[in-house]
Amino acid sequence: MLTTERKALIRRVLQRDGRLVAKAFSQEVGVSEDTVRRDLRELAAEGALQRVHGGALPSSPATADFAVREGAASSAKLTLARIAAALIRQGQIVFLDGGTTNVQLARHLSHDLRATVITHSPSIAVELVRHPLVEVDLIGGHLFKHSVVAVGSATADAISRIRIETFFMGVTGLHPEAGATTGDAEEASIKRLIARQSAETIVLATREKLGAASPYGILPLVEIATIVTESGLPDALLQPFRSAATQIIET
């Protein structure tokens, strides 16, 4: 089998199964594990997959910077945002993570909602300037320009001093084995800290993020209370998330 054929088959296996085990695949196609590992390294360098111990997981396509993602706001993101906005109750203290879907969430909060929103995203804070009743606490720090959020020691110190009812967390990938992941180690650390300070964590995830993984882990699935995602997705795709005792809200 030619290299291009093997790589195409690797992509198909990842799309079909959500993971690839290097040893089993090498036996299936009749090549050495070293050959398969080389293929995986090259595909990972192209951004086509995420290498893990013993094989690979599908790579998340949701890794473009904020400006690109904002320009590609889909109808699915708008629907998820509207559903999530309705989950916020009067008087709650919530944390809105950075991300284009959460910007839409802020934009769709009911005008009669009285709540406190804490965020380390200037984009979300600016969006909520126009809300008549929502109080906004903006956490500062070093600006991570890719996601337009504050990170670093000052950010972590401020977050460690607050208690949050609900955290709407942004991710680039959600995978049954890898859990919630993102593309930057420091940002992952901040997200993990916010989740630890929160009574519950909710993730808004479009179809492209389900079954995909990025390099840096945030939380296992069992620590995510609710996933808000698109309707009409295959049950085989959603079942592993339900098995982790995670509530699924389909829009």
ZILINZI-V426115 format. One record per backbone hydrogen bond with DSSP energy under -1.0 kcal/mol. NH is the residue of the N-H (numbers start at 1). CO is the residue of the C=O. If there is no record, write none. Layout:
NH:CO
NH:CO
This chain:
6:2
7:3
8:4
9:5
10:6
11:7
12:8
13:9
14:10
15:11
16:12
17:13
18:14
20:56
22:54
25:21
26:22
27:23
28:24
29:25
30:26
31:26
36:32
37:33
38:34
39:35
40:36
41:37
42:38
43:39
44:40
45:41
46:42
47:44
48:43
50:57
52:55
55:52
56:20
57:50
60:213
63:61
66:146
69:65
70:66
71:67
73:70
78:74
79:75
80:76
81:77
82:78
83:79
84:80
85:81
86:82
87:84
88:85
91:114
92:89
94:116
95:166
96:118
97:168
103:99
104:100
105:101
106:102
107:103
108:104
109:106
113:110
116:92
117:135
118:94
119:137
125:121
126:122
127:123
128:124
131:128
135:115
137:117
139:119
142:151
144:149
145:143
148:144
149:144
150:120
151:142
156:152
157:153
158:154
159:155
160:156
161:158
162:159
164:197
165:93
166:93
167:200
168:95
169:167
169:202
172:181
173:181
174:209
175:179
179:175
180:219
181:173
182:216
188:184
189:185
190:186
191:187
192:188
193:189
194:190
195:191
196:192
197:193
198:195
199:164
200:165
202:167
203:226
205:228
209:206
211:174
212:209
213:58
216:182
218:180
223:220
224:221
225:201
226:201
227:247
228:203
229:249
238:234
239:235
242:238
243:239
245:242
246:241
247:225
249:227
251:229
